[in-house]
Amino acid sequence: MIVGVDEAGRGPLAGVVSACALYLGKEPPANVRDSKELTPFVRQNLFGWLSQNACFAVGLASPEEIDKINILEATMLAFNRAIKKLLVKAPRLKKATFIIDGNIFRTALNIKYKCIEKADKTVKEVSCASIVAKVTRDYLMMNAHFLYPEWNFESHKGYPTKEHYALIEKHALSPLHRRSFRLS
């Protein structure tokens, strides 16, 4: 049994880090790969398939947590939250091997895990976790757009785009902005 673990949102200037721990119930469609290589439409369709055919949980780390403990530690926090939620949902997965995308992971959980760089490109469970994490984060940023329309989060999703930097020059920071990141 393999559980894939990946995140979305380490690089943005605003919003949460979203992590997913995912176990596949059946073989995924052939076009499953790292979420960054997929269009939003394809990601959304695959998310629908995964909702029906996988067992997963999502963990988040807030902008405040990112600023307080740094982005790496916040990512570890989100990973651990996702894994804990998954193990509550499906206790039998305690026997699984957790494949973490990246070269570092810290946990107090009693699980067997392996870190693999670029696992989102080579391990289907991690690719699927990447999709769920990205779709979840994008959904949250779309909702943030309704709270803070002047920031146009639905367009740039908090990533460091020219548009986002121009908006930073124009407006006071929103509560979703990461103060510890270089914002200019």
PyMOL commands that set and color helices and strands:
alter all, ss='L'
color gray80, all
select helices_A, chain A and resi 35-37+40-53+63-69+71-89+91-95+119-122+124-147+149-151+153-156+162-170
alter helices_A, ss='H'
color red, helices_A
select strands_A, chain A and resi 2-8+17-24+54-61+97-101+112-116
alter strands_A, ss='S'
color yellow, strands_A
deselect
rebuild
show_as cartoon
